[in-house]
Amino acid sequence: MLKSLLRGVSFAAGLSALYGLLFVIISSEDYALLMGSVLIFAILAISMIMTRKVDWYQVGGRSDKAAPAKAETAA
């Protein structure tokens, strides 16, 4: 399905790591909220870092980079 052994192994390793993290969070009753919050913050930070150079206008299918309309002030 992933068309490569390396992709399959890395996907399996990612799923195993995710399962391990979820197991640790669920089994630790006292620090579950803290660990979950730190995990969500880390995932958000990683996704923001990975997508910081993505041109979202190009992803949406628009070829022109239309600048937002400036509001003209009457002077």
PDB file with one MODEL, atoms N, CA, C and O in Angstrom:
MODEL        1
ATOM      1  N   MET A   1       0.818  -1.179   0.000  1.00  0.00           N
ATOM      2  CA  MET A   1       0.000   0.000   0.000  1.00  0.00           C
ATOM      3  C   MET A   1       0.875   1.261   0.000  1.00  0.00           C
ATOM      4  O   MET A   1       0.554   2.224  -0.696  1.00  0.00           O
ATOM      5  N   LEU A   2       1.953   1.272   0.753  1.00  0.00           N
ATOM      6  CA  LEU A   2       2.822   2.441   0.812  1.00  0.00           C
ATOM      7  C   LEU A   2       3.916   2.418  -0.249  1.00  0.00           C
ATOM      8  O   LEU A   2       4.681   3.374  -0.375  1.00  0.00           O
ATOM      9  N   LYS A   3       3.992   1.329  -1.010  1.00  0.00           N
ATOM     10  CA  LYS A   3       4.888   1.172  -2.153  1.00  0.00           C
ATOM     11  C   LYS A   3       6.368   1.222  -1.816  1.00  0.00           C
ATOM     12  O   LYS A   3       7.195   1.481  -2.691  1.00  0.00           O
ATOM     13  N   SER A   4       6.710   0.977  -0.563  1.00  0.00           N
ATOM     14  CA  SER A   4       8.117   0.948  -0.179  1.00  0.00           C
ATOM     15  C   SER A   4       8.235   0.308   1.197  1.00  0.00           C
ATOM     16  O   SER A   4       7.399   0.519   2.076  1.00  0.00           O
ATOM     17  N   LEU A   5       9.280  -0.470   1.360  1.00  0.00           N
ATOM     18  CA  LEU A   5       9.516  -1.096   2.657  1.00  0.00           C
ATOM     19  C   LEU A   5       9.890  -0.047   3.695  1.00  0.00           C
ATOM     20  O   LEU A   5       9.474  -0.138   4.850  1.00  0.00           O
ATOM     21  N   LEU A   6      10.667   0.939   3.293  1.00  0.00           N
ATOM     22  CA  LEU A   6      11.076   1.999   4.222  1.00  0.00           C
ATOM     23  C   LEU A   6       9.864   2.790   4.709  1.00  0.00           C
ATOM     24  O   LEU A   6       9.765   3.101   5.896  1.00  0.00           O
ATOM     25  N   ARG A   7       8.955   3.113   3.812  1.00  0.00           N
ATOM     26  CA  ARG A   7       7.747   3.826   4.220  1.00  0.00           C
ATOM     27  C   ARG A   7       6.891   2.979   5.154  1.00  0.00           C
ATOM     28  O   ARG A   7       6.322   3.496   6.115  1.00  0.00           O
ATOM     29  N   GLY A   8       6.800   1.701   4.881  1.00  0.00           N
ATOM     30  CA  GLY A   8       6.023   0.806   5.733  1.00  0.00           C
ATOM     31  C   GLY A   8       6.604   0.682   7.121  1.00  0.00           C
ATOM     32  O   GLY A   8       5.875   0.702   8.113  1.00  0.00           O
ATOM     33  N   VAL A   9       7.920   0.554   7.193  1.00  0.00           N
ATOM     34  CA  VAL A   9       8.582   0.438   8.497  1.00  0.00           C
ATOM     35  C   VAL A   9       8.458   1.745   9.277  1.00  0.00           C
ATOM     36  O   VAL A   9       8.205   1.728  10.482  1.00  0.00           O
ATOM     37  N   SER A  10       8.635   2.872   8.598  1.00  0.00           N
ATOM     38  CA  SER A  10       8.526   4.152   9.299  1.00  0.00           C
ATOM     39  C   SER A  10       7.087   4.404   9.753  1.00  0.00           C
ATOM     40  O   SER A  10       6.871   4.962  10.829  1.00  0.00           O
ATOM     41  N   PHE A  11       6.106   4.001   8.950  1.00  0.00           N
ATOM     42  CA  PHE A  11       4.713   4.144   9.351  1.00  0.00           C
ATOM     43  C   PHE A  11       4.405   3.258  10.561  1.00  0.00           C
ATOM     44  O   PHE A  11       3.720   3.688  11.489  1.00  0.00           O
ATOM     45  N   ALA A  12       4.904   2.038  10.551  1.00  0.00           N
ATOM     46  CA  ALA A  12       4.698   1.127  11.685  1.00  0.00           C
ATOM     47  C   ALA A  12       5.385   1.653  12.936  1.00  0.00           C
ATOM     48  O   ALA A  12       4.842   1.538  14.035  1.00  0.00           O
ATOM     49  N   ALA A  13       6.579   2.231  12.782  1.00  0.00           N
ATOM     50  CA  ALA A  13       7.282   2.799  13.931  1.00  0.00           C
ATOM     51  C   ALA A  13       6.520   3.999  14.486  1.00  0.00           C
ATOM     52  O   ALA A  13       6.441   4.173  15.702  1.00  0.00           O
ATOM     53  N   GLY A  14       5.963   4.821  13.611  1.00  0.00           N
ATOM     54  CA  GLY A  14       5.176   5.967  14.065  1.00  0.00           C
ATOM     55  C   GLY A  14       3.926   5.542  14.815  1.00  0.00           C
ATOM     56  O   GLY A  14       3.592   6.110  15.855  1.00  0.00           O
ATOM     57  N   LEU A  15       3.234   4.532  14.278  1.00  0.00           N
ATOM     58  CA  LEU A  15       2.048   4.025  14.969  1.00  0.00           C
ATOM     59  C   LEU A  15       2.402   3.399  16.311  1.00  0.00           C
ATOM     60  O   LEU A  15       1.659   3.547  17.282  1.00  0.00           O
ATOM     61  N   SER A  16       3.534   2.701  16.368  1.00  0.00           N
ATOM     62  CA  SER A  16       3.961   2.101  17.634  1.00  0.00           C
ATOM     63  C   SER A  16       4.311   3.170  18.662  1.00  0.00           C
ATOM     64  O   SER A  16       3.982   3.037  19.840  1.00  0.00           O
ATOM     65  N   ALA A  17       4.977   4.232  18.213  1.00  0.00           N
ATOM     66  CA  ALA A  17       5.319   5.330  19.118  1.00  0.00           C
ATOM     67  C   ALA A  17       4.055   6.022  19.618  1.00  0.00           C
ATOM     68  O   ALA A  17       3.954   6.355  20.798  1.00  0.00           O
ATOM     69  N   LEU A  18       3.093   6.238  18.724  1.00  0.00           N
ATOM     70  CA  LEU A  18       1.832   6.852  19.122  1.00  0.00           C
ATOM     71  C   LEU A  18       1.086   5.975  20.124  1.00  0.00           C
ATOM     72  O   LEU A  18       0.555   6.479  21.114  1.00  0.00           O
ATOM     73  N   TYR A  19       1.043   4.673  19.874  1.00  0.00           N
ATOM     74  CA  TYR A  19       0.392   3.753  20.801  1.00  0.00           C
ATOM     75  C   TYR A  19       1.100   3.774  22.153  1.00  0.00           C
ATOM     76  O   TYR A  19       0.449   3.779  23.198  1.00  0.00           O
ATOM     77  N   GLY A  20       2.421   3.787  22.132  1.00  0.00           N
ATOM     78  CA  GLY A  20       3.176   3.836  23.386  1.00  0.00           C
ATOM     79  C   GLY A  20       2.910   5.107  24.171  1.00  0.00           C
ATOM     80  O   GLY A  20       2.736   5.062  25.389  1.00  0.00           O
ATOM     81  N   LEU A  21       2.876   6.246  23.478  1.00  0.00           N
ATOM     82  CA  LEU A  21       2.588   7.511  24.162  1.00  0.00           C
ATOM     83  C   LEU A  21       1.190   7.521  24.755  1.00  0.00           C
ATOM     84  O   LEU A  21       0.996   7.948  25.893  1.00  0.00           O
ATOM     85  N   LEU A  22       0.219   7.053  23.988  1.00  0.00           N
ATOM     86  CA  LEU A  22      -1.155   7.015  24.494  1.00  0.00           C
ATOM     87  C   LEU A  22      -1.284   6.049  25.673  1.00  0.00           C
ATOM     88  O   LEU A  22      -2.022   6.320  26.621  1.00  0.00           O
ATOM     89  N   PHE A  23      -0.578   4.937  25.616  1.00  0.00           N
ATOM     90  CA  PHE A  23      -0.612   3.987  26.731  1.00  0.00           C
ATOM     91  C   PHE A  23      -0.029   4.606  27.991  1.00  0.00           C
ATOM     92  O   PHE A  23      -0.585   4.437  29.076  1.00  0.00           O
ATOM     93  N   VAL A  24       1.087   5.322  27.863  1.00  0.00           N
ATOM     94  CA  VAL A  24       1.717   5.958  29.027  1.00  0.00           C
ATOM     95  C   VAL A  24       0.811   7.037  29.595  1.00  0.00           C
ATOM     96  O   VAL A  24       0.667   7.151  30.813  1.00  0.00           O
ATOM     97  N   ILE A  25       0.196   7.833  28.720  1.00  0.00           N
ATOM     98  CA  ILE A  25      -0.686   8.901  29.190  1.00  0.00           C
ATOM     99  C   ILE A  25      -1.899   8.328  29.917  1.00  0.00           C
ATOM    100  O   ILE A  25      -2.285   8.826  30.975  1.00  0.00           O
ATOM    101  N   ILE A  26      -2.490   7.297  29.360  1.00  0.00           N
ATOM    102  CA  ILE A  26      -3.680   6.715  29.988  1.00  0.00           C
ATOM    103  C   ILE A  26      -3.325   6.019  31.295  1.00  0.00           C
ATOM    104  O   ILE A  26      -4.098   6.080  32.251  1.00  0.00           O
ATOM    105  N   SER A  27      -2.183   5.366  31.355  1.00  0.00           N
ATOM    106  CA  SER A  27      -1.829   4.625  32.566  1.00  0.00           C
ATOM    107  C   SER A  27      -1.358   5.528  33.699  1.00  0.00           C
ATOM    108  O   SER A  27      -1.424   5.123  34.860  1.00  0.00           O
ATOM    109  N   SER A  28      -0.891   6.725  33.408  1.00  0.00           N
ATOM    110  CA  SER A  28      -0.484   7.629  34.486  1.00  0.00           C
ATOM    111  C   SER A  28      -1.666   8.533  34.814  1.00  0.00           C
ATOM    112  O   SER A  28      -1.985   9.458  34.067  1.00  0.00           O
ATOM    113  N   GLU A  29      -2.294   8.255  35.914  1.00  0.00           N
ATOM    114  CA  GLU A  29      -3.516   8.970  36.277  1.00  0.00           C
ATOM    115  C   GLU A  29      -3.232  10.377  36.770  1.00  0.00           C
ATOM    116  O   GLU A  29      -4.003  11.298  36.501  1.00  0.00           O
ATOM    117  N   ASP A  30      -2.125  10.552  37.494  1.00  0.00           N
ATOM    118  CA  ASP A  30      -1.850  11.842  38.126  1.00  0.00           C
ATOM    119  C   ASP A  30      -1.405  12.903  37.131  1.00  0.00           C
ATOM    120  O   ASP A  30      -1.768  14.070  37.272  1.00  0.00           O
ATOM    121  N   TYR A  31      -0.637  12.523  36.143  1.00  0.00           N
ATOM    122  CA  TYR A  31      -0.068  13.499  35.222  1.00  0.00           C
ATOM    123  C   TYR A  31      -0.641  13.389  33.810  1.00  0.00           C
ATOM    124  O   TYR A  31      -0.027  13.876  32.860  1.00  0.00           O
ATOM    125  N   ALA A  32      -1.790  12.764  33.657  1.00  0.00           N
ATOM    126  CA  ALA A  32      -2.362  12.542  32.333  1.00  0.00           C
ATOM    127  C   ALA A  32      -2.694  13.864  31.638  1.00  0.00           C
ATOM    128  O   ALA A  32      -2.416  14.018  30.448  1.00  0.00           O
ATOM    129  N   LEU A  33      -3.280  14.813  32.359  1.00  0.00           N
ATOM    130  CA  LEU A  33      -3.645  16.090  31.750  1.00  0.00           C
ATOM    131  C   LEU A  33      -2.405  16.876  31.340  1.00  0.00           C
ATOM    132  O   LEU A  33      -2.369  17.463  30.259  1.00  0.00           O
ATOM    133  N   LEU A  34      -1.396  16.888  32.196  1.00  0.00           N
ATOM    134  CA  LEU A  34      -0.153  17.597  31.878  1.00  0.00           C
ATOM    135  C   LEU A  34       0.554  16.966  30.687  1.00  0.00           C
ATOM    136  O   LEU A  34       1.006  17.672  29.786  1.00  0.00           O
ATOM    137  N   MET A  35       0.651  15.652  30.679  1.00  0.00           N
ATOM    138  CA  MET A  35       1.330  14.976  29.576  1.00  0.00           C
ATOM    139  C   MET A  35       0.567  15.137  28.261  1.00  0.00           C
ATOM    140  O   MET A  35       1.183  15.314  27.210  1.00  0.00           O
ATOM    141  N   GLY A  36      -0.746  15.079  28.307  1.00  0.00           N
ATOM    142  CA  GLY A  36      -1.545  15.272  27.107  1.00  0.00           C
ATOM    143  C   GLY A  36      -1.409  16.683  26.564  1.00  0.00           C
ATOM    144  O   GLY A  36      -1.323  16.877  25.351  1.00  0.00           O
ATOM    145  N   SER A  37      -1.388  17.667  27.448  1.00  0.00           N
ATOM    146  CA  SER A  37      -1.242  19.058  27.016  1.00  0.00           C
ATOM    147  C   SER A  37       0.127  19.304  26.392  1.00  0.00           C
ATOM    148  O   SER A  37       0.238  19.993  25.378  1.00  0.00           O
ATOM    149  N   VAL A  38       1.159  18.745  26.993  1.00  0.00           N
ATOM    150  CA  VAL A  38       2.510  18.895  26.434  1.00  0.00           C
ATOM    151  C   VAL A  38       2.609  18.194  25.087  1.00  0.00           C
ATOM    152  O   VAL A  38       3.250  18.709  24.171  1.00  0.00           O
ATOM    153  N   LEU A  39       1.990  17.036  24.954  1.00  0.00           N
ATOM    154  CA  LEU A  39       2.009  16.308  23.688  1.00  0.00           C
ATOM    155  C   LEU A  39       1.284  17.087  22.588  1.00  0.00           C
ATOM    156  O   LEU A  39       1.787  17.185  21.469  1.00  0.00           O
ATOM    157  N   ILE A  40       0.123  17.635  22.894  1.00  0.00           N
ATOM    158  CA  ILE A  40      -0.618  18.415  21.897  1.00  0.00           C
ATOM    159  C   ILE A  40       0.158  19.669  21.510  1.00  0.00           C
ATOM    160  O   ILE A  40       0.184  20.043  20.338  1.00  0.00           O
ATOM    161  N   PHE A  41       0.794  20.325  22.487  1.00  0.00           N
ATOM    162  CA  PHE A  41       1.598  21.506  22.190  1.00  0.00           C
ATOM    163  C   PHE A  41       2.768  21.155  21.284  1.00  0.00           C
ATOM    164  O   PHE A  41       3.077  21.901  20.355  1.00  0.00           O
ATOM    165  N   ALA A  42       3.422  20.028  21.545  1.00  0.00           N
ATOM    166  CA  ALA A  42       4.550  19.603  20.718  1.00  0.00           C
ATOM    167  C   ALA A  42       4.099  19.278  19.295  1.00  0.00           C
ATOM    168  O   ALA A  42       4.784  19.632  18.336  1.00  0.00           O
ATOM    169  N   ILE A  43       2.969  18.618  19.150  1.00  0.00           N
ATOM    170  CA  ILE A  43       2.454  18.296  17.818  1.00  0.00           C
ATOM    171  C   ILE A  43       2.099  19.564  17.058  1.00  0.00           C
ATOM    172  O   ILE A  43       2.379  19.671  15.864  1.00  0.00           O
ATOM    173  N   LEU A  44       1.485  20.527  17.740  1.00  0.00           N
ATOM    174  CA  LEU A  44       1.147  21.797  17.102  1.00  0.00           C
ATOM    175  C   LEU A  44       2.402  22.553  16.681  1.00  0.00           C
ATOM    176  O   LEU A  44       2.452  23.106  15.582  1.00  0.00           O
ATOM    177  N   ALA A  45       3.415  22.582  17.545  1.00  0.00           N
ATOM    178  CA  ALA A  45       4.660  23.276  17.215  1.00  0.00           C
ATOM    179  C   ALA A  45       5.356  22.622  16.025  1.00  0.00           C
ATOM    180  O   ALA A  45       5.861  23.319  15.145  1.00  0.00           O
ATOM    181  N   ILE A  46       5.386  21.311  15.990  1.00  0.00           N
ATOM    182  CA  ILE A  46       6.032  20.595  14.883  1.00  0.00           C
ATOM    183  C   ILE A  46       5.284  20.854  13.574  1.00  0.00           C
ATOM    184  O   ILE A  46       5.908  21.078  12.536  1.00  0.00           O
ATOM    185  N   SER A  47       3.954  20.823  13.621  1.00  0.00           N
ATOM    186  CA  SER A  47       3.200  21.067  12.387  1.00  0.00           C
ATOM    187  C   SER A  47       3.365  22.509  11.912  1.00  0.00           C
ATOM    188  O   SER A  47       3.397  22.754  10.706  1.00  0.00           O
ATOM    189  N   MET A  48       3.470  23.459  12.825  1.00  0.00           N
ATOM    190  CA  MET A  48       3.684  24.853  12.429  1.00  0.00           C
ATOM    191  C   MET A  48       5.073  25.036  11.823  1.00  0.00           C
ATOM    192  O   MET A  48       5.225  25.773  10.849  1.00  0.00           O
ATOM    193  N   ILE A  49       6.072  24.387  12.377  1.00  0.00           N
ATOM    194  CA  ILE A  49       7.432  24.488  11.840  1.00  0.00           C
ATOM    195  C   ILE A  49       7.512  23.833  10.467  1.00  0.00           C
ATOM    196  O   ILE A  49       8.169  24.358   9.567  1.00  0.00           O
ATOM    197  N   MET A  50       6.852  22.695  10.299  1.00  0.00           N
ATOM    198  CA  MET A  50       6.919  21.988   9.020  1.00  0.00           C
ATOM    199  C   MET A  50       6.182  22.714   7.900  1.00  0.00           C
ATOM    200  O   MET A  50       6.535  22.553   6.733  1.00  0.00           O
ATOM    201  N   THR A  51       5.177  23.501   8.225  1.00  0.00           N
ATOM    202  CA  THR A  51       4.381  24.156   7.194  1.00  0.00           C
ATOM    203  C   THR A  51       4.630  25.658   7.107  1.00  0.00           C
ATOM    204  O   THR A  51       3.822  26.373   6.515  1.00  0.00           O
ATOM    205  N   ARG A  52       5.709  26.150   7.670  1.00  0.00           N
ATOM    206  CA  ARG A  52       5.926  27.592   7.672  1.00  0.00           C
ATOM    207  C   ARG A  52       6.292  28.143   6.305  1.00  0.00           C
ATOM    208  O   ARG A  52       6.117  29.339   6.074  1.00  0.00           O
ATOM    209  N   LYS A  53       6.792  27.326   5.394  1.00  0.00           N
ATOM    210  CA  LYS A  53       7.164  27.812   4.070  1.00  0.00           C
ATOM    211  C   LYS A  53       6.199  27.370   2.982  1.00  0.00           C
ATOM    212  O   LYS A  53       6.510  27.487   1.797  1.00  0.00           O
ATOM    213  N   VAL A  54       5.049  26.872   3.362  1.00  0.00           N
ATOM    214  CA  VAL A  54       4.048  26.438   2.389  1.00  0.00           C
ATOM    215  C   VAL A  54       3.314  27.665   1.862  1.00  0.00           C
ATOM    216  O   VAL A  54       2.853  28.505   2.635  1.00  0.00           O
ATOM    217  N   ASP A  55       3.211  27.757   0.552  1.00  0.00           N
ATOM    218  CA  ASP A  55       2.458  28.833  -0.083  1.00  0.00           C
ATOM    219  C   ASP A  55       1.002  28.389  -0.158  1.00  0.00           C
ATOM    220  O   ASP A  55       0.630  27.629  -1.052  1.00  0.00           O
ATOM    221  N   TRP A  56       0.186  28.853   0.766  1.00  0.00           N
ATOM    222  CA  TRP A  56      -1.183  28.388   0.869  1.00  0.00           C
ATOM    223  C   TRP A  56      -2.044  28.861  -0.293  1.00  0.00           C
ATOM    224  O   TRP A  56      -3.073  28.248  -0.580  1.00  0.00           O
ATOM    225  N   TYR A  57      -1.646  29.942  -0.974  1.00  0.00           N
ATOM    226  CA  TYR A  57      -2.393  30.371  -2.157  1.00  0.00           C
ATOM    227  C   TYR A  57      -2.221  29.360  -3.288  1.00  0.00           C
ATOM    228  O   TYR A  57      -3.156  29.107  -4.048  1.00  0.00           O
ATOM    229  N   GLN A  58      -1.022  28.782  -3.399  1.00  0.00           N
ATOM    230  CA  GLN A  58      -0.757  27.792  -4.434  1.00  0.00           C
ATOM    231  C   GLN A  58      -1.442  26.470  -4.108  1.00  0.00           C
ATOM    232  O   GLN A  58      -1.900  25.778  -5.017  1.00  0.00           O
ATOM    233  N   VAL A  59      -1.521  26.114  -2.854  1.00  0.00           N
ATOM    234  CA  VAL A  59      -2.153  24.862  -2.448  1.00  0.00           C
ATOM    235  C   VAL A  59      -3.642  24.897  -2.756  1.00  0.00           C
ATOM    236  O   VAL A  59      -4.220  23.881  -3.143  1.00  0.00           O
ATOM    237  N   GLY A  60      -4.264  26.051  -2.589  1.00  0.00           N
ATOM    238  CA  GLY A  60      -5.689  26.176  -2.831  1.00  0.00           C
ATOM    239  C   GLY A  60      -6.069  26.184  -4.291  1.00  0.00           C
ATOM    240  O   GLY A  60      -7.258  26.152  -4.608  1.00  0.00           O
ATOM    241  N   GLY A  61      -5.099  26.227  -5.199  1.00  0.00           N
ATOM    242  CA  GLY A  61      -5.386  26.185  -6.613  1.00  0.00           C
ATOM    243  C   GLY A  61      -5.405  27.548  -7.282  1.00  0.00           C
ATOM    244  O   GLY A  61      -5.552  27.637  -8.501  1.00  0.00           O
ATOM    245  N   ARG A  62      -5.259  28.604  -6.506  1.00  0.00           N
ATOM    246  CA  ARG A  62      -5.232  29.934  -7.098  1.00  0.00           C
ATOM    247  C   ARG A  62      -3.825  30.233  -7.566  1.00  0.00           C
ATOM    248  O   ARG A  62      -2.872  30.109  -6.797  1.00  0.00           O
ATOM    249  N   SER A  63      -3.686  30.623  -8.818  1.00  0.00           N
ATOM    250  CA  SER A  63      -2.353  30.884  -9.359  1.00  0.00           C
ATOM    251  C   SER A  63      -1.908  32.311  -9.090  1.00  0.00           C
ATOM    252  O   SER A  63      -0.710  32.584  -9.014  1.00  0.00           O
ATOM    253  N   ASP A  64      -2.857  33.217  -8.946  1.00  0.00           N
ATOM    254  CA  ASP A  64      -2.476  34.605  -8.685  1.00  0.00           C
ATOM    255  C   ASP A  64      -2.416  34.833  -7.184  1.00  0.00           C
ATOM    256  O   ASP A  64      -3.262  34.362  -6.424  1.00  0.00           O
ATOM    257  N   LYS A  65      -1.406  35.556  -6.789  1.00  0.00           N
ATOM    258  CA  LYS A  65      -1.269  35.874  -5.376  1.00  0.00           C
ATOM    259  C   LYS A  65      -1.901  37.235  -5.140  1.00  0.00           C
ATOM    260  O   LYS A  65      -1.217  38.256  -5.066  1.00  0.00           O
ATOM    261  N   ALA A  66      -3.189  37.223  -5.026  1.00  0.00           N
ATOM    262  CA  ALA A  66      -3.910  38.467  -4.852  1.00  0.00           C
ATOM    263  C   ALA A  66      -3.674  39.001  -3.452  1.00  0.00           C
ATOM    264  O   ALA A  66      -3.944  38.330  -2.456  1.00  0.00           O
ATOM    265  N   ALA A  67      -3.171  40.205  -3.398  1.00  0.00           N
ATOM    266  CA  ALA A  67      -2.959  40.825  -2.095  1.00  0.00           C
ATOM    267  C   ALA A  67      -4.304  41.245  -1.542  1.00  0.00           C
ATOM    268  O   ALA A  67      -5.210  41.591  -2.301  1.00  0.00           O
ATOM    269  N   PRO A  68      -4.440  41.218  -0.241  1.00  0.00           N
ATOM    270  CA  PRO A  68      -5.717  41.634   0.338  1.00  0.00           C
ATOM    271  C   PRO A  68      -5.995  43.103  -0.014  1.00  0.00           C
ATOM    272  O   PRO A  68      -5.089  43.935  -0.060  1.00  0.00           O
ATOM    273  N   ALA A  69      -7.250  43.383  -0.255  1.00  0.00           N
ATOM    274  CA  ALA A  69      -7.637  44.739  -0.649  1.00  0.00           C
ATOM    275  C   ALA A  69      -7.368  45.710   0.476  1.00  0.00           C
ATOM    276  O   ALA A  69      -7.745  45.465   1.622  1.00  0.00           O
ATOM    277  N   LYS A  70      -6.720  46.805   0.154  1.00  0.00           N
ATOM    278  CA  LYS A  70      -6.440  47.827   1.158  1.00  0.00           C
ATOM    279  C   LYS A  70      -7.647  48.754   1.258  1.00  0.00           C
ATOM    280  O   LYS A  70      -8.229  49.160   0.252  1.00  0.00           O
ATOM    281  N   ALA A  71      -7.994  49.066   2.462  1.00  0.00           N
ATOM    282  CA  ALA A  71      -9.101  49.986   2.674  1.00  0.00           C
ATOM    283  C   ALA A  71      -8.595  51.408   2.423  1.00  0.00           C
ATOM    284  O   ALA A  71      -7.628  51.863   3.034  1.00  0.00           O
ATOM    285  N   GLU A  72      -9.272  52.082   1.516  1.00  0.00           N
ATOM    286  CA  GLU A  72      -8.875  53.456   1.210  1.00  0.00           C
ATOM    287  C   GLU A  72      -9.512  54.388   2.218  1.00  0.00           C
ATOM    288  O   GLU A  72     -10.699  54.286   2.528  1.00  0.00           O
ATOM    289  N   THR A  73      -8.708  55.288   2.716  1.00  0.00           N
ATOM    290  CA  THR A  73      -9.222  56.251   3.678  1.00  0.00           C
ATOM    291  C   THR A  73      -9.515  57.548   2.962  1.00  0.00           C
ATOM    292  O   THR A  73      -8.742  57.994   2.115  1.00  0.00           O
ATOM    293  N   ALA A  74     -10.621  58.141   3.302  1.00  0.00           N
ATOM    294  CA  ALA A  74     -10.986  59.433   2.712  1.00  0.00           C
ATOM    295  C   ALA A  74     -10.307  60.534   3.494  1.00  0.00           C
ATOM    296  O   ALA A  74     -10.575  60.738   4.678  1.00  0.00           O
ATOM    297  N   ALA A  75      -9.418  61.245   2.805  1.00  0.00           N
ATOM    298  CA  ALA A  75      -8.684  62.309   3.507  1.00  0.00           C
ATOM    299  C   ALA A  75      -9.088  63.657   2.979  1.00  0.00           C
ATOM    300  O   ALA A  75      -8.581  64.678   3.443  1.00  0.00           O
TER     301      ALA A  75
ENDMDL
END
